[in-house]
Amino acid sequence: MFDKFKSLGALAGLMANQEKLAAAGERLKNNADRMRCTGQSGNGAVKVTVNGRMRVVAVELASGVSLPGGDAAARSRVAELVREATNDAMTAANQKLASELEKEAKELGLGGTELGRVLGSISEFLG
């Protein structure tokens, strides 16, 4: 029970120091833009790299992946289509998540408060 009060006190302290909170948000955005994580499938046949904002920045198809008209231009077109489709799906998921967060914030009585705005702006950060 006392841990919950400690958490609320820490949260209240953060909300009181909005400059510090804004600076931390900017640092997080900058770090997320530079961050790179790569996943792969098919024993390395397909590799996808995303940044910390969950945006696909690169798709690589190994030369052994067979494509209709399997030249470099076809490979590049398919990689671009995969990148765009993945980003489109992530944008839709972020919008749904933001809507759910807003609904939850209102349920908690946080709609219109600073915390409600912070929770609601998560999709802006990711987008």
N, CA, C and O atoms as a Tinker XYZ file with bonds, in Angstrom:
   508  protein
     1  N      0.821000   -1.187000    0.000000    73     2
     2  CA     0.000000    0.000000    0.000000    64     1     3
     3  C      0.862000    1.247000    0.000000    63     2     4     5
     4  O      0.578000    2.198000   -0.728000    81     3
     5  N      1.921000    1.254000    0.815000    73     3     6
     6  CA     2.783000    2.426000    0.878000    64     5     7
     7  C      3.548000    2.627000   -0.428000    63     6     8     9
     8  O      3.878000    3.756000   -0.791000    81     7
     9  N      3.832000    1.525000   -1.135000    73     7    10
    10  CA     4.500000    1.630000   -2.426000    64     9    11
    11  C      3.650000    2.415000   -3.415000    63    10    12    13
    12  O      4.176000    3.183000   -4.221000    81    11
    13  N      2.345000    2.225000   -3.353000    73    11    14
    14  CA     1.445000    2.963000   -4.243000    64    13    15
    15  C      1.516000    4.455000   -3.934000    63    14    16    17
    16  O      1.513000    5.280000   -4.848000    81    15
    17  N      1.580000    4.805000   -2.645000    73    15    18
    18  CA     1.684000    6.218000   -2.277000    64    17    19
    19  C      3.009000    6.809000   -2.746000    63    18    20    21
    20  O      3.061000    7.958000   -3.186000    81    19
    21  N      4.086000    6.014000   -2.651000    73    19    22
    22  CA     5.390000    6.470000   -3.143000    64    21    23
    23  C      5.321000    6.744000   -4.643000    63    22    24    25
    24  O      5.831000    7.757000   -5.122000    81    23
    25  N      4.685000    5.828000   -5.380000    73    23    26
    26  CA     4.559000    5.998000   -6.826000    64    25    27
    27  C      3.753000    7.240000   -7.164000    63    26    28    29
    28  O      4.111000    7.992000   -8.071000    81    27
    29  N      2.671000    7.455000   -6.438000    73    27    30
    30  CA     1.855000    8.644000   -6.682000    64    29    31
    31  C      2.634000    9.912000   -6.368000    63    30    32    33
    32  O      2.509000   10.911000   -7.076000    81    31
    33  N      3.433000    9.877000   -5.316000    73    31    34
    34  CA     4.257000   11.037000   -4.965000    64    33    35
    35  C      5.290000   11.325000   -6.043000    63    34    36    37
    36  O      5.513000   12.482000   -6.399000    81    35
    37  N      5.921000   10.280000   -6.563000    73    35    38
    38  CA     6.906000   10.458000   -7.629000    64    37    39
    39  C      6.240000   11.009000   -8.880000    63    38    40    41
    40  O      6.793000   11.883000   -9.548000    81    39
    41  N      5.059000   10.504000   -9.196000    73    39    42
    42  CA     4.319000   10.985000  -10.358000    64    41    43
    43  C      3.930000   12.450000  -10.177000    63    42    44    45
    44  O      4.052000   13.243000  -11.111000    81    43
    45  N      3.472000   12.807000   -9.002000    73    43    46
    46  CA     3.109000   14.200000   -8.724000    64    45    47
    47  C      4.329000   15.101000   -8.857000    63    46    48    49
    48  O      4.225000   16.213000   -9.375000    81    47
    49  N      5.486000   14.629000   -8.393000    73    47    50
    50  CA     6.717000   15.412000   -8.522000    64    49    51
    51  C      7.092000   15.644000   -9.974000    63    50    52    53
    52  O      7.514000   16.740000  -10.343000    81    51
    53  N      6.941000   14.614000  -10.801000    73    51    54
    54  CA     7.225000   14.763000  -12.227000    64    53    55
    55  C      6.272000   15.758000  -12.884000    63    54    56    57
    56  O      6.685000   16.594000  -13.688000    81    55
    57  N      5.004000   15.656000  -12.533000    73    55    58
    58  CA     4.017000   16.540000  -13.143000    64    57    59
    59  C      4.273000   17.995000  -12.735000    63    58    60    61
    60  O      3.978000   18.916000  -13.496000    81    59
    61  N      4.818000   18.196000  -11.547000    73    59    62
    62  CA     5.112000   19.553000  -11.084000    64    61    63
    63  C      6.315000   20.131000  -11.813000    63    62    64    65
    64  O      6.440000   21.351000  -11.926000    81    63
    65  N      7.193000   19.284000  -12.304000    73    63    66
    66  CA     8.396000   19.751000  -12.991000    64    65    67
    67  C      8.278000   19.439000  -14.481000    63    66    68    69
    68  O      8.958000   18.553000  -14.998000    81    67
    69  N      7.407000   20.178000  -15.157000    73    67    70
    70  CA     7.126000   19.902000  -16.561000    64    69    71
    71  C      8.325000   20.177000  -17.467000    63    70    72    73
    72  O      8.465000   19.533000  -18.507000    81    71
    73  N      9.185000   21.115000  -17.097000    73    71    74
    74  CA    10.377000   21.386000  -17.923000    64    73    75
    75  C     11.280000   20.161000  -17.954000    63    74    76    77
    76  O     11.783000   19.775000  -19.009000    81    75
    77  N     11.478000   19.561000  -16.801000    73    75    78
    78  CA    12.322000   18.372000  -16.712000    64    77    79
    79  C     11.680000   17.216000  -17.497000    63    78    80    81
    80  O     12.370000   16.464000  -18.186000    81    79
    81  N     10.378000   17.091000  -17.385000    73    79    82
    82  CA     9.645000   16.054000  -18.105000    64    81    83
    83  C      9.744000   16.274000  -19.615000    63    82    84    85
    84  O      9.939000   15.320000  -20.368000    81    83
    85  N      9.612000   17.522000  -20.059000    73    83    86
    86  CA     9.709000   17.829000  -21.491000    64    85    87
    87  C     11.114000   17.545000  -22.013000    63    86    88    89
    88  O     11.273000   17.016000  -23.113000    81    87
    89  N     12.132000   17.894000  -21.231000    73    87    90
    90  CA    13.517000   17.639000  -21.638000    64    89    91
    91  C     13.776000   16.133000  -21.759000    63    90    92    93
    92  O     14.441000   15.678000  -22.690000    81    91
    93  N     13.241000   15.374000  -20.808000    73    91    94
    94  CA    13.404000   13.920000  -20.863000    64    93    95
    95  C     12.704000   13.364000  -22.101000    63    94    96    97
    96  O     13.217000   12.453000  -22.751000    81    95
    97  N     11.537000   13.912000  -22.425000    73    95    98
    98  CA    10.812000   13.477000  -23.616000    64    97    99
    99  C     11.599000   13.744000  -24.884000    63    98   100   101
   100  O     11.636000   12.906000  -25.785000    81    99
   101  N     12.228000   14.906000  -24.959000    73    99   102
   102  CA    13.051000   15.246000  -26.135000    64   101   103
   103  C     14.239000   14.307000  -26.264000    63   102   104   105
   104  O     14.560000   13.853000  -27.362000    81   103
   105  N     14.898000   14.011000  -25.138000    73   103   106
   106  CA    16.028000   13.078000  -25.180000    64   105   107
   107  C     15.571000   11.708000  -25.660000    63   106   108   109
   108  O     16.242000   11.063000  -26.466000    81   107
   109  N     14.431000   11.276000  -25.160000    73   107   110
   110  CA    13.894000    9.979000  -25.552000    64   109   111
   111  C     13.583000    9.952000  -27.044000    63   110   112   113
   112  O     13.895000    8.968000  -27.715000    81   111
   113  N     12.976000   11.009000  -27.577000    73   111   114
   114  CA    12.674000   11.084000  -29.006000    64   113   115
   115  C     13.954000   11.010000  -29.833000    63   114   116   117
   116  O     14.022000   10.272000  -30.815000    81   115
   117  N     14.965000   11.776000  -29.433000    73   115   118
   118  CA    16.227000   11.789000  -30.176000    64   117   119
   119  C     16.895000   10.411000  -30.149000    63   118   120   121
   120  O     17.397000    9.940000  -31.170000    81   119
   121  N     16.897000    9.778000  -28.992000    73   119   122
   122  CA    17.486000    8.444000  -28.886000    64   121   123
   123  C     16.702000    7.436000  -29.715000    63   122   124   125
   124  O     17.292000    6.563000  -30.352000    81   123
   125  N     15.378000    7.551000  -29.711000    73   123   126
   126  CA    14.536000    6.625000  -30.475000    64   125   127
   127  C     14.784000    6.770000  -31.972000    63   126   128   129
   128  O     14.773000    5.778000  -32.702000    81   127
   129  N     15.006000    7.994000  -32.431000    73   127   130
   130  CA    15.281000    8.215000  -33.850000    64   129   131
   131  C     16.581000    7.533000  -34.284000    63   130   132   133
   132  O     16.674000    7.026000  -35.401000    81   131
   133  N     17.574000    7.522000  -33.407000    73   131   134
   134  CA    18.878000    6.943000  -33.741000    64   133   135
   135  C     18.943000    5.436000  -33.527000    63   134   136   137
   136  O     19.783000    4.760000  -34.121000    81   135
   137  N     18.071000    4.913000  -32.690000    73   135   138
   138  CA    18.078000    3.493000  -32.353000    64   137   139
   139  C     17.780000    2.632000  -33.590000    63   138   140   141
   140  O     16.955000    3.008000  -34.423000    81   139
   141  N     18.435000    1.503000  -33.707000    73   139   142
   142  CA    18.182000    0.566000  -34.796000    64   141   143
   143  C     18.155000   -0.852000  -34.226000    63   142   144   145
   144  O     19.043000   -1.245000  -33.470000    81   143
   145  N     17.132000   -1.607000  -34.596000    73   143   146
   146  CA    17.008000   -3.009000  -34.219000    64   145   147
   147  C     16.645000   -3.791000  -35.470000    63   146   148   149
   148  O     15.764000   -3.381000  -36.227000    81   147
   149  N     17.314000   -4.906000  -35.692000    73   147   150
   150  CA    17.074000   -5.706000  -36.890000    64   149   151
   151  C     16.556000   -7.079000  -36.502000    63   150   152   153
   152  O     17.082000   -7.736000  -35.604000    81   151
   153  N     15.505000   -7.494000  -37.206000    73   151   154
   154  CA    14.965000   -8.839000  -37.051000    64   153   155
   155  C     15.113000   -9.561000  -38.373000    63   154   156   157
   156  O     15.237000   -8.928000  -39.422000    81   155
   157  N     15.100000  -10.872000  -38.328000    73   155   158
   158  CA    15.254000  -11.626000  -39.562000    64   157   159
   159  C     14.380000  -12.869000  -39.539000    63   158   160   161
   160  O     13.956000  -13.329000  -38.479000    81   159
   161  N     14.121000  -13.403000  -40.716000    73   159   162
   162  CA    13.377000  -14.649000  -40.841000    64   161   163
   163  C     13.958000  -15.434000  -42.007000    63   162   164   165
   164  O     14.743000  -14.916000  -42.801000    81   163
   165  N     13.553000  -16.692000  -42.088000    73   163   166
   166  CA    14.025000  -17.530000  -43.187000    64   165   167
   167  C     15.520000  -17.678000  -43.212000    63   166   168   169
   168  O     16.134000  -17.635000  -44.278000    81   167
   169  N     16.124000  -17.853000  -42.037000    73   167   170
   170  CA    17.582000  -18.009000  -41.961000    64   169   171
   171  C     18.324000  -16.826000  -42.582000    63   170   172   173
   172  O     19.362000  -16.994000  -43.223000    81   171
   173  N     17.775000  -15.631000  -42.380000    73   171   174
   174  CA    18.416000  -14.429000  -42.911000    64   173   175
   175  C     17.952000  -14.041000  -44.297000    63   174   176   177
   176  O     18.490000  -13.103000  -44.886000    81   175
   177  N     16.958000  -14.746000  -44.837000    73   175   178
   178  CA    16.463000  -14.418000  -46.181000    64   177   179
   179  C     15.813000  -13.042000  -46.207000    63   178   180   181
   180  O     15.920000  -12.317000  -47.197000    81   179
   181  N     15.137000  -12.681000  -45.117000    73   179   182
   182  CA    14.499000  -11.369000  -45.009000    64   181   183
   183  C     14.962000  -10.722000  -43.716000    63   182   184   185
   184  O     14.898000  -11.331000  -42.648000    81   183
   185  N     15.427000   -9.487000  -43.816000    73   183   186
   186  CA    15.832000   -8.723000  -42.637000    64   185   187
   187  C     15.083000   -7.398000  -42.647000    63   186   188   189
   188  O     14.979000   -6.736000  -43.680000    81   187
   189  N     14.561000   -7.018000  -41.480000    73   187   190
   190  CA    13.844000   -5.759000  -41.332000    64   189   191
   191  C     14.491000   -4.992000  -40.191000    63   190   192   193
   192  O     14.726000   -5.540000  -39.114000    81   191
   193  N     14.779000   -3.708000  -40.438000    73   191   194
   194  CA    15.362000   -2.843000  -39.420000    64   193   195
   195  C     14.361000   -1.755000  -39.072000    63   194   196   197
   196  O     13.811000   -1.089000  -39.950000    81   195
   197  N     14.131000   -1.583000  -37.753000    73   195   198
   198  CA    13.222000   -0.543000  -37.275000    64   197   199
   199  C     13.986000    0.404000  -36.351000    63   198   200   201
   200  O     15.015000    0.053000  -35.774000    81   199
   201  N     13.439000    1.626000  -36.232000    73   199   202
   202  CA    14.021000    2.554000  -35.266000    64   201   203
   203  C     13.229000    2.482000  -33.968000    63   202   204   205
   204  O     12.279000    1.705000  -33.869000    81   203
   205  N     13.599000    3.264000  -32.989000    73   203   206
   206  CA    12.952000    3.240000  -31.685000    64   205   207
   207  C     11.549000    3.806000  -31.685000    63   206   208   209
   208  O     10.838000    3.701000  -30.685000    81   207
   209  N     11.140000    4.405000  -32.790000    73   207   210
   210  CA     9.768000    4.891000  -32.917000    64   209   211
   211  C      8.896000    3.867000  -33.625000    63   210   212   213
   212  O      7.779000    4.161000  -34.051000    81   211
   213  N      9.432000    2.658000  -33.741000    73   211   214
   214  CA     8.724000    1.541000  -34.364000    64   213   215
   215  C      8.397000    1.803000  -35.827000    63   214   216   217
   216  O      7.342000    1.395000  -36.314000    81   215
   217  N      9.288000    2.476000  -36.521000    73   215   218
   218  CA     9.141000    2.715000  -37.947000    64   217   219
   219  C     10.178000    1.884000  -38.677000    63   218   220   221
   220  O     11.349000    1.864000  -38.296000    81   219
   221  N      9.745000    1.195000  -39.730000    73   219   222
   222  CA    10.663000    0.392000  -40.533000    64   221   223
   223  C     11.540000    1.342000  -41.334000    63   222   224   225
   224  O     11.045000    2.191000  -42.075000    81   223
   225  N     12.842000    1.187000  -41.176000    73   223   226
   226  CA    13.771000    2.053000  -41.909000    64   225   227
   227  C     14.465000    1.304000  -43.044000    63   226   228   229
   228  O     15.009000    1.929000  -43.955000    81   227
   229  N     14.450000   -0.036000  -42.997000    73   227   230
   230  CA    15.082000   -0.801000  -44.072000    64   229   231
   231  C     14.525000   -2.214000  -44.119000    63   230   232   233
   232  O     14.219000   -2.820000  -43.092000    81   231
   233  N     14.404000   -2.721000  -45.336000    73   231   234
   234  CA    14.032000   -4.114000  -45.568000    64   233   235
   235  C     15.061000   -4.662000  -46.544000    63   234   236   237
   236  O     15.330000   -4.056000  -47.580000    81   235
   237  N     15.631000   -5.807000  -46.209000    73   235   238
   238  CA    16.647000   -6.419000  -47.067000    64   237   239
   239  C     16.208000   -7.830000  -47.424000    63   238   240   241
   240  O     15.901000   -8.634000  -46.543000    81   239
   241  N     16.179000   -8.125000  -48.702000    73   239   242
   242  CA    15.863000   -9.470000  -49.178000    64   241   243
   243  C     17.155000  -10.083000  -49.703000    63   242   244   245
   244  O     17.805000   -9.507000  -50.576000    81   243
   245  N     17.526000  -11.229000  -49.187000    73   243   246
   246  CA    18.763000  -11.888000  -49.605000    64   245   247
   247  C     18.677000  -12.250000  -51.088000    63   246   248   249
   248  O     17.591000  -12.477000  -51.622000    81   247
   249  N     19.814000  -12.298000  -51.725000    73   247   250
   250  CA    19.849000  -12.576000  -53.161000    64   249   251
   251  C     19.263000  -13.939000  -53.501000    63   250   252   253
   252  O     18.831000  -14.150000  -54.635000    81   251
   253  N     19.235000  -14.866000  -52.555000    73   251   254
   254  CA    18.682000  -16.192000  -52.802000    64   253   255
   255  C     17.159000  -16.236000  -52.792000    63   254   256   257
   256  O     16.573000  -17.254000  -53.160000    81   255
   257  N     16.507000  -15.150000  -52.376000    73   255   258
   258  CA    15.044000  -15.110000  -52.346000    64   257   259
   259  C     14.548000  -14.948000  -53.774000    63   258   260   261
   260  O     14.887000  -13.977000  -54.451000    81   259
   261  N     13.736000  -15.914000  -54.232000    73   259   262
   262  CA    13.277000  -15.844000  -55.620000    64   261   263
   263  C     12.043000  -14.956000  -55.724000    63   262   264   265
   264  O     11.102000  -15.073000  -54.938000    81   263
   265  N     12.070000  -14.072000  -56.706000    73   263   266
   266  CA    10.984000  -13.130000  -56.968000    64   265   267
   267  C     10.653000  -13.182000  -58.457000    63   266   268   269
   268  O     11.523000  -13.461000  -59.282000    81   267
   269  N      9.390000  -12.911000  -58.798000    73   267   270
   270  CA     9.072000  -12.807000  -60.225000    64   269   271
   271  C      9.914000  -11.683000  -60.836000    63   270   272   273
   272  O      9.961000  -10.580000  -60.292000    81   271
   273  N     10.561000  -11.951000  -61.934000    73   271   274
   274  CA    11.446000  -10.942000  -62.533000    64   273   275
   275  C     12.566000  -10.604000  -61.575000    63   274   276   277
   276  O     12.896000   -9.429000  -61.419000    81   275
   277  N     13.164000  -11.593000  -60.926000    73   275   278
   278  CA    14.063000  -11.467000  -59.788000    64   277   279
   279  C     15.279000  -10.588000  -59.924000    63   278   280   281
   280  O     16.315000  -10.898000  -59.335000    81   279
   281  N     15.205000   -9.513000  -60.667000    73   279   282
   282  CA    16.349000   -8.607000  -60.765000    64   281   283
   283  C     16.402000   -7.684000  -59.547000    63   282   284   285
   284  O     15.515000   -7.712000  -58.694000    81   283
   285  N     17.436000   -6.881000  -59.480000    73   283   286
   286  CA    17.634000   -5.977000  -58.339000    64   285   287
   287  C     16.487000   -4.982000  -58.211000    63   286   288   289
   288  O     16.094000   -4.641000  -57.095000    81   287
   289  N     15.944000   -4.511000  -59.328000    73   287   290
   290  CA    14.837000   -3.539000  -59.275000    64   289   291
   291  C     13.589000   -4.185000  -58.665000    63   290   292   293
   292  O     12.894000   -3.551000  -57.871000    81   291
   293  N     13.299000   -5.440000  -59.028000    73   291   294
   294  CA    12.140000   -6.147000  -58.462000    64   293   295
   295  C     12.335000   -6.348000  -56.967000    63   294   296   297
   296  O     11.408000   -6.163000  -56.179000    81   295
   297  N     13.548000   -6.729000  -56.585000    73   295   298
   298  CA    13.876000   -6.935000  -55.168000    64   297   299
   299  C     13.668000   -5.637000  -54.383000    63   298   300   301
   300  O     13.118000   -5.646000  -53.281000    81   299
   301  N     14.105000   -4.549000  -54.952000    73   299   302
   302  CA    13.954000   -3.241000  -54.309000    64   301   303
   303  C     12.484000   -2.855000  -54.184000    63   302   304   305
   304  O     12.075000   -2.330000  -53.148000    81   303
   305  N     11.681000   -3.104000  -55.220000    73   303   306
   306  CA    10.246000   -2.783000  -55.179000    64   305   307
   307  C      9.535000   -3.583000  -54.094000    63   306   308   309
   308  O      8.731000   -3.036000  -53.339000    81   307
   309  N      9.835000   -4.891000  -54.017000    73   307   310
   310  CA     9.200000   -5.735000  -53.007000    64   309   311
   311  C      9.609000   -5.271000  -51.603000    63   310   312   313
   312  O      8.765000   -5.197000  -50.710000    81   311
   313  N     10.874000   -4.964000  -51.404000    73   311   314
   314  CA    11.342000   -4.485000  -50.098000    64   313   315
   315  C     10.622000   -3.198000  -49.712000    63   314   316   317
   316  O     10.231000   -3.029000  -48.557000    81   315
   317  N     10.446000   -2.293000  -50.664000    73   315   318
   318  CA     9.751000   -1.030000  -50.389000    64   317   319
   319  C      8.284000   -1.284000  -50.045000    63   318   320   321
   320  O      7.748000   -0.637000  -49.145000    81   319
   321  N      7.626000   -2.209000  -50.738000    73   319   322
   322  CA     6.233000   -2.536000  -50.438000    64   321   323
   323  C      6.101000   -3.146000  -49.036000    63   322   324   325
   324  O      5.156000   -2.835000  -48.310000    81   323
   325  N      7.031000   -3.998000  -48.664000    73   323   326
   326  CA     7.017000   -4.590000  -47.320000    64   325   327
   327  C      7.203000   -3.493000  -46.277000    63   326   328   329
   328  O      6.508000   -3.481000  -45.261000    81   327
   329  N      8.131000   -2.576000  -46.519000    73   327   330
   330  CA     8.385000   -1.473000  -45.581000    64   329   331
   331  C      7.134000   -0.627000  -45.411000    63   330   332   333
   332  O      6.730000   -0.338000  -44.285000    81   331
   333  N      6.513000   -0.223000  -46.525000    73   331   334
   334  CA     5.329000    0.634000  -46.462000    64   333   335
   335  C      4.157000   -0.072000  -45.776000    63   334   336   337
   336  O      3.472000    0.533000  -44.951000    81   335
   337  N      3.922000   -1.332000  -46.105000    73   335   338
   338  CA     2.808000   -2.072000  -45.504000    64   337   339
   339  C      3.012000   -2.243000  -44.003000    63   338   340   341
   340  O      2.070000   -2.106000  -43.223000    81   339
   341  N      4.236000   -2.541000  -43.605000    73   339   342
   342  CA     4.531000   -2.713000  -42.183000    64   341   343
   343  C      4.333000   -1.403000  -41.434000    63   342   344   345
   344  O      3.727000   -1.390000  -40.362000    81   343
   345  N      4.833000   -0.307000  -41.980000    73   343   346
   346  CA     4.645000    0.997000  -41.334000    64   345   347
   347  C      3.172000    1.372000  -41.270000    63   346   348   349
   348  O      2.733000    1.951000  -40.277000    81   347
   349  N      2.398000    1.058000  -42.301000    73   347   350
   350  CA     0.976000    1.344000  -42.303000    64   349   351
   351  C      0.278000    0.570000  -41.180000    63   350   352   353
   352  O     -0.566000    1.122000  -40.475000    81   351
   353  N      0.628000   -0.689000  -41.020000    73   351   354
   354  CA     0.038000   -1.501000  -39.955000    64   353   355
   355  C      0.424000   -0.960000  -38.581000    63   354   356   357
   356  O     -0.409000   -0.914000  -37.676000    81   355
   357  N      1.675000   -0.552000  -38.421000    73   355   358
   358  CA     2.117000   -0.010000  -37.135000    64   357   359
   359  C      1.419000    1.308000  -36.821000    63   358   360   361
   360  O      1.090000    1.571000  -35.665000    81   359
   361  N      1.191000    2.135000  -37.829000    73   359   362
   362  CA     0.473000    3.397000  -37.619000    64   361   363
   363  C     -0.948000    3.116000  -37.150000    63   362   364   365
   364  O     -1.432000    3.760000  -36.219000    81   363
   365  N     -1.618000    2.166000  -37.784000    73   363   366
   366  CA    -2.980000    1.811000  -37.387000    64   365   367
   367  C     -3.002000    1.274000  -35.955000    63   366   368   369
   368  O     -3.897000    1.615000  -35.181000    81   367
   369  N     -2.029000    0.442000  -35.600000    73   367   370
   370  CA    -1.963000   -0.104000  -34.244000    64   369   371
   371  C     -1.714000    1.003000  -33.231000    63   370   372   373
   372  O     -2.304000    0.993000  -32.151000    81   371
   373  N     -0.842000    1.965000  -33.566000    73   371   374
   374  CA    -0.570000    3.082000  -32.663000    64   373   375
   375  C     -1.804000    3.937000  -32.450000    63   374   376   377
   376  O     -2.051000    4.399000  -31.337000    81   375
   377  N     -2.588000    4.156000  -33.508000    73   375   378
   378  CA    -3.807000    4.942000  -33.382000    64   377   379
   379  C     -4.821000    4.232000  -32.481000    63   378   380   381
   380  O     -5.475000    4.867000  -31.654000    81   379
   381  N     -4.944000    2.925000  -32.644000    73   379   382
   382  CA    -5.850000    2.171000  -31.780000    64   381   383
   383  C     -5.375000    2.209000  -30.329000    63   382   384   385
   384  O     -6.178000    2.360000  -29.409000    81   383
   385  N     -4.076000    2.073000  -30.136000    73   383   386
   386  CA    -3.518000    2.117000  -28.791000    64   385   387
   387  C     -3.770000    3.479000  -28.149000    63   386   388   389
   388  O     -4.137000    3.551000  -26.976000    81   387
   389  N     -3.577000    4.557000  -28.907000    73   387   390
   390  CA    -3.814000    5.898000  -28.376000    64   389   391
   391  C     -5.271000    6.059000  -27.966000    63   390   392   393
   392  O     -5.567000    6.671000  -26.940000    81   391
   393  N     -6.174000    5.516000  -28.761000    73   391   394
   394  CA    -7.597000    5.589000  -28.440000    64   393   395
   395  C     -7.896000    4.831000  -27.147000    63   394   396   397
   396  O     -8.646000    5.308000  -26.295000    81   395
   397  N     -7.306000    3.659000  -27.015000    73   395   398
   398  CA    -7.498000    2.875000  -25.796000    64   397   399
   399  C     -6.900000    3.575000  -24.583000    63   398   400   401
   400  O     -7.502000    3.571000  -23.510000    81   399
   401  N     -5.728000    4.173000  -24.739000    73   399   402
   402  CA    -5.104000    4.904000  -23.631000    64   401   403
   403  C     -5.963000    6.087000  -23.206000    63   402   404   405
   404  O     -6.123000    6.355000  -22.015000    81   403
   405  N     -6.511000    6.790000  -24.189000    73   403   406
   406  CA    -7.373000    7.934000  -23.887000    64   405   407
   407  C     -8.613000    7.465000  -23.118000    63   406   408   409
   408  O     -9.025000    8.100000  -22.147000    81   407
   409  N     -9.199000    6.357000  -23.557000    73   407   410
   410  CA   -10.376000    5.808000  -22.887000    64   409   411
   411  C    -10.034000    5.419000  -21.445000    63   410   412   413
   412  O    -10.794000    5.714000  -20.522000    81   411
   413  N     -8.895000    4.761000  -21.256000    73   411   414
   414  CA    -8.476000    4.362000  -19.915000    64   413   415
   415  C     -8.192000    5.577000  -19.041000    63   414   416   417
   416  O     -8.544000    5.589000  -17.861000    81   415
   417  N     -7.555000    6.604000  -19.613000    73   415   418
   418  CA    -7.265000    7.823000  -18.849000    64   417   419
   419  C     -8.563000    8.471000  -18.372000    63   418   420   421
   420  O     -8.644000    8.941000  -17.237000    81   419
   421  N     -9.577000    8.496000  -19.238000    73   419   422
   422  CA   -10.874000    9.064000  -18.846000    64   421   423
   423  C    -11.516000    8.234000  -17.750000    63   422   424   425
   424  O    -12.094000    8.780000  -16.810000    81   423
   425  N    -11.415000    6.897000  -17.870000    73   423   426
   426  CA   -11.964000    6.012000  -16.832000    64   425   427
   427  C    -11.314000    6.282000  -15.482000    63   426   428   429
   428  O    -11.957000    6.172000  -14.438000    81   427
   429  N    -10.035000    6.634000  -15.513000    73   427   430
   430  CA    -9.304000    6.916000  -14.275000    64   429   431
   431  C     -9.488000    8.364000  -13.818000    63   430   432   433
   432  O     -8.919000    8.786000  -12.811000    81   431
   433  N    -10.289000    9.114000  -14.573000    73   431   434
   434  CA   -10.513000   10.513000  -14.220000    64   433   435
   435  C     -9.352000   11.404000  -14.609000    63   434   436   437
   436  O     -9.172000   12.474000  -14.027000    81   435
   437  N     -8.560000   10.982000  -15.584000    73   435   438
   438  CA    -7.367000   11.736000  -15.980000    64   437   439
   439  C     -7.560000   12.491000  -17.283000    63   438   440   441
   440  O     -6.640000   13.182000  -17.721000    81   439
   441  N     -8.720000   12.386000  -17.918000    73   439   442
   442  CA    -8.941000   13.098000  -19.168000    64   441   443
   443  C     -8.794000   14.592000  -18.966000    63   442   444   445
   444  O     -9.359000   15.150000  -18.026000    81   443
   445  N     -8.040000   15.247000  -19.839000    73   443   446
   446  CA    -7.848000   16.688000  -19.759000    64   445   447
   447  C     -6.765000   17.110000  -18.793000    63   446   448   449
   448  O     -6.389000   18.282000  -18.777000    81   447
   449  N     -6.244000   16.190000  -17.980000    73   447   450
   450  CA    -5.170000   16.536000  -17.059000    64   449   451
   451  C     -3.831000   16.386000  -17.767000    63   450   452   453
   452  O     -3.765000   15.858000  -18.878000    81   451
   453  N     -2.791000   16.840000  -17.139000    73   451   454
   454  CA    -1.458000   16.687000  -17.723000    64   453   455
   455  C     -1.130000   15.221000  -17.952000    63   454   456   457
   456  O     -0.582000   14.869000  -18.997000    81   455
   457  N     -1.454000   14.367000  -16.999000    73   455   458
   458  CA    -1.160000   12.945000  -17.167000    64   457   459
   459  C     -1.967000   12.378000  -18.325000    63   458   460   461
   460  O     -1.456000   11.567000  -19.098000    81   459
   461  N     -3.218000   12.794000  -18.450000    73   459   462
   462  CA    -4.039000   12.353000  -19.570000    64   461   463
   463  C     -3.432000   12.760000  -20.893000    63   462   464   465
   464  O     -3.456000   11.988000  -21.851000    81   463
   465  N     -2.881000   13.978000  -20.961000    73   463   466
   466  CA    -2.242000   14.432000  -22.199000    64   465   467
   467  C     -0.958000   13.639000  -22.467000    63   466   468   469
   468  O     -0.642000   13.326000  -23.615000    81   467
   469  N     -0.226000   13.321000  -21.403000    73   467   470
   470  CA     0.992000   12.521000  -21.574000    64   469   471
   471  C      0.633000   11.143000  -22.114000    63   470   472   473
   472  O      1.252000   10.665000  -23.065000    81   471
   473  N     -0.365000   10.503000  -21.510000    73   471   474
   474  CA    -0.781000    9.180000  -21.979000    64   473   475
   475  C     -1.291000    9.249000  -23.413000    63   474   476   477
   476  O     -1.008000    8.360000  -24.217000    81   475
   477  N     -2.037000   10.292000  -23.736000    73   475   478
   478  CA    -2.595000   10.428000  -25.076000    64   477   479
   479  C     -1.575000   10.759000  -26.132000    63   478   480   481
   480  O     -1.834000   10.561000  -27.319000    81   479
   481  N     -0.403000   11.264000  -25.731000    73   479   482
   482  CA     0.593000   11.673000  -26.720000    64   481   483
   483  C      1.571000   10.548000  -27.064000    63   482   484   485
   484  O      2.512000   10.762000  -27.827000    81   483
   485  N      1.361000    9.372000  -26.518000    73   483   486
   486  CA     2.275000    8.256000  -26.829000    64   485   487
   487  C      2.279000    7.970000  -28.325000    63   486   488   489
   488  O      3.336000    7.715000  -28.904000    81   487
   489  N      1.112000    8.009000  -28.954000    73   487   490
   490  CA     1.076000    7.718000  -30.397000    64   489   491
   491  C      1.806000    8.796000  -31.188000    63   490   492   493
   492  O      2.385000    8.503000  -32.234000    81   491
   493  N      1.789000   10.048000  -30.703000    73   491   494
   494  CA     2.552000   11.110000  -31.386000    64   493   495
   495  C      4.034000   10.807000  -31.318000    63   494   496   497
   496  O      4.760000   11.033000  -32.285000    81   495
   497  N      4.493000   10.294000  -30.175000    73   495   498
   498  CA     5.892000    9.961000  -30.032000    64   497   499
   499  C      6.274000    8.857000  -31.012000    63   498   500   501
   500  O      7.300000    8.938000  -31.687000    81   499
   501  N      5.442000    7.832000  -31.079000    73   499   502
   502  CA     5.750000    6.710000  -31.961000    64   501   503
   503  C      5.601000    7.080000  -33.429000    63   502   504   505
   504  O      6.335000    6.577000  -34.279000    81   503
   505  N      4.657000    7.955000  -33.725000    73   503   506
   506  CA     4.415000    8.327000  -35.115000    64   505   507
   507  C      5.427000    9.272000  -35.599000    63   506   508
   508  O      5.376000    9.694000  -36.754000    81   507
